[in-house]
Amino acid sequence: MFPGMNPREMQKAMKRLGIKQEEIDAKVVIIKTADKDLVIKNPHVSKVNMMGQETIQVVGDIEEVDKNETGISENDIETVIGQTSCTRGEALGALEESSGNLAEAILKLQSK
């Protein structure tokens, strides 16, 4: 946070100020917007609570993924195909039926 400051001293200072920080072991962070997804690989995620206000800080390798005309990202379609060995059309159909929910689409295709 502050260059040259001992991490232990930083933790003590944060505690005195009522700031609590928790590291979250995340593998990938996805932020979905109307026209694209922001995929953050190798993320370093921290949850900070300062006087009752919680914030999340994410640092990592950011990749922008544009969505197709259906609003479903190519990344999601490829993930479903990779997990279920289905066709592109089947993956797209399952994602549309599940409103873009990856887990639901994969489970639906695996149960067939």
Buried (B, 14 or more C-beta within 10 A) or exposed (E): EEEEEEEEEBEEBBEEEEBEBEEEEBEEBEEBEEEEBBBBEEBEBBEBEEEEEEEEEBEBEEEEBEBEEEEBBEBBBEBBBEBBEBEEEBBBBBBEEBEBBBEBBBBBBEEE
